[in-house]
Amino acid sequence: MSRNPYSVFLDLLPATPLQIATVTAIDGDIARLVLPGGGVLTARGVGDRAIGAEVFVRDGVIEGDAPAGMPLVQFEI
């Protein structure tokens, strides 16, 4: 049975990674986040979080609170 070539291509792409970030600014339901490597991004879904909170973020959406003070290990590929 053959598959749609576009579906096969999409299966080759990696899933969006779950990242840890720190909230640095809040404007309504949008937060400005800083990644451990220094990258900056915005995400929605602030909820009741405050500036300085550590969060899990994926694809521009805050998915939950990250444990504070976790050791950070970075790998460069």
NUTOR-9805 format. One record per residue: residue number from 1; residue in three letters; chain; x, y, z of N, C-alpha, C in turn. Coordinates in pm, whole numbers, plus 50000, padded with zeros to 5 digits. Example, Ala and Ser with C-alpha at 12.3 -4.5 7.8 and 13.67 -1.06 7.14 Angstrom:
residues 2
1  ala  A  51319  49431  50780  51230  49550  50780  51320  49670  50780 $
2  ser  A  51285  49775  50708  51367  49894  50714  51290  50003  50787 $
end
This chain:
residues 77
1  met  A  50085  49883  50000  50000  50000  50000  50090  50124  50000 $
2  ser  A  50069  50216  49909  50152  50335  49902  50094  50445  49990 $
3  arg  A  50184  50532  50034  50143  50644  50119  50160  50773  50042 $
4  asn  A  50091  50871  50085  50103  51004  50028  50245  51055  50052 $
5  pro  A  50316  51099  49947  50455  51146  49965  50468  51261  50064 $
6  tyr  A  50367  51348  50070  50373  51459  50164  50366  51408  50308 $
7  ser  A  50285  51308  50334  50277  51248  50468  50408  51183  50506 $
8  val  A  50472  51118  50410  50603  51056  50436  50704  51163  50471 $
9  phe  A  50703  51276  50400  50793  51387  50427  50769  51443  50568 $
10  leu  A  50643  51464  50605  50613  51517  50738  50660  51423  50848 $
11  asp  A  50656  51294  50824  50704  51197  50923  50854  51209  50945 $
12  leu  A  50928  51263  50848  51072  51279  50861  51110  51398  50949 $
13  leu  A  51021  51496  50960  51051  51615  51038  51043  51585  51187 $
14  pro  A  51133  51646  51265  51129  51621  51410  51008  51689  51473 $
15  ala  A  50964  51632  51584  50855  51693  51661  50906  51822  51725 $
16  thr  A  50816  51912  51754  50854  52038  51819  50903  52007  51960 $
17  pro  A  51023  52054  51997  51078  52021  52129  51010  52095  52243 $
18  leu  A  51010  52032  52359  50963  52094  52482  51084  52162  52545 $
19  gln  A  51073  52292  52574  51186  52368  52626  51150  52429  52761 $
20  ile  A  51254  52459  52838  51237  52529  52964  51277  52674  52941 $
21  ala  A  51197  52767  52995  51227  52909  52979  51186  52983  53106 $
22  thr  A  51236  53105  53117  51204  53192  53231  51120  53309  53182 $
23  val  A  51011  53337  53251  50923  53449  53216  50993  53579  53255 $
24  thr  A  51006  53670  53157  51071  53799  53186  50975  53917  53175 $
25  ala  A  50863  53900  53106  50764  54008  53094  50629  53945  53063 $
26  ile  A  50523  54012  53107  50387  53963  53084  50303  54079  53033 $
27  asp  A  50226  54053  52927  50133  54152  52872  50003  54078  52840 $
28  gly  A  49909  54083  52932  49783  54009  52913  49809  53860  52926 $
29  asp  A  49780  53785  52820  49802  53640  52821  49928  53604  52740 $
30  ile  A  50009  53702  52706  50132  53679  52630  50251  53704  52721 $
31  ala  A  50348  53613  52716  50468  53627  52799  50591  53634  52710 $
32  arg  A  50688  53710  52755  50820  53711  52691  50906  53617  52773 $
33  leu  A  50972  53523  52706  51049  53420  52772  51194  53424  52727 $
34  val  A  51283  53385  52818  51425  53373  52787  51464  53228  52806 $
35  leu  A  51525  53171  52702  51573  53033  52708  51709  53029  52775 $
36  pro  A  51750  52915  52828  51879  52906  52897  51999  52948  52812 $
37  gly  A  51992  52928  52681  52101  52967  52593  52100  53114  52556 $
38  gly  A  52000  53190  52603  51994  53333  52575  51891  53371  52471 $
39  gly  A  51827  53274  52407  51724  53304  52308  51602  53364  52373 $
40  val  A  51530  53446  52298  51409  53512  52349  51293  53472  52259 $
41  leu  A  51179  53443  52321  51059  53412  52245  50936  53458  52319 $
42  thr  A  50823  53463  52249  50697  53496  52313  50607  53374  52308 $
43  ala  A  50522  53362  52408  50430  53249  52414  50301  53293  52481 $
44  arg  A  50195  53223  52452  50066  53253  52514  50037  53149  52621 $
45  gly  A  49942  53180  52707  49904  53087  52813  49969  53119  52946 $
46  val  A  49980  53247  52980  50048  53288  53102  49976  53236  53226 $
47  gly  A  49844  53247  53229  49769  53205  53348  49802  53294  53466 $
48  asp  A  49830  53233  53582  49859  53310  53703  50009  53315  53733 $
49  arg  A  50091  53294  53632  50236  53295  53652  50288  53437  53668 $
50  ala  A  50400  53450  53739  50461  53580  53764  50595  53588  53692 $
51  ile  A  50649  53708  53684  50781  53727  53625  50883  53651  53709 $
52  gly  A  50972  53579  53641  51072  53498  53708  51034  53351  53716 $
53  ala  A  50911  53317  53679  50866  53177  53684  50936  53095  53576 $
54  glu  A  50969  52971  53610  51025  52877  53513  50909  52797  53454 $
55  val  A  50903  52789  53321  50791  52722  53255  50841  52628  53146 $
56  phe  A  50755  52533  53112  50775  52450  52995  50701  52516  52880 $
57  val  A  50766  52529  52764  50704  52592  52647  50731  52507  52524 $
58  arg  A  50628  52495  52440  50642  52423  52314  50555  52493  52210 $
59  asp  A  50616  52524  52097  50544  52578  51982  50464  52704  52017 $
60  gly  A  50522  52793  52099  50459  52920  52130  50350  52914  52235 $
61  val  A  50341  52802  52308  50240  52787  52411  50306  52739  52540 $
62  ile  A  50276  52806  52651  50326  52762  52781  50245  52640  52822 $
63  glu  A  50313  52527  52845  50243  52402  52876  50233  52375  53025 $
64  gly  A  50317  52438  53106  50307  52415  53250  50427  52475  53322 $
65  asp  A  50426  52459  53453  50535  52508  53536  50649  52407  53537 $
66  ala  A  50771  52458  53526  50889  52374  53536  50939  52381  53680 $
67  pro  A  50994  52274  53731  51049  52278  53867  51161  52381  53875 $
68  ala  A  51157  52466  53974  51259  52570  53989  51389  52510  54044 $
69  gly  A  51499  52561  53999  51628  52520  54051  51679  52386  54001 $
70  met  A  51621  52337  53891  51671  52210  53837  51809  52231  53775 $
71  pro  A  51896  52132  53786  52025  52146  53717  52001  52146  53565 $
72  leu  A  52078  52227  53495  52061  52240  53351  52178  52174  53280 $
73  val  A  52145  52088  53185  52246  52024  53101  52215  52060  52958 $
74  gln  A  52313  52118  52887  52293  52157  52748  52387  52074  52660 $
75  phe  A  52333  52031  52546  52411  51960  52446  52408  52038  52318 $
76  glu  A  52522  52057  52257  52526  52122  52127  52545  52017  52023 $
77  ile  A  52464  52026  51918  52472  51927  51810  52522  51997  51687 $
end
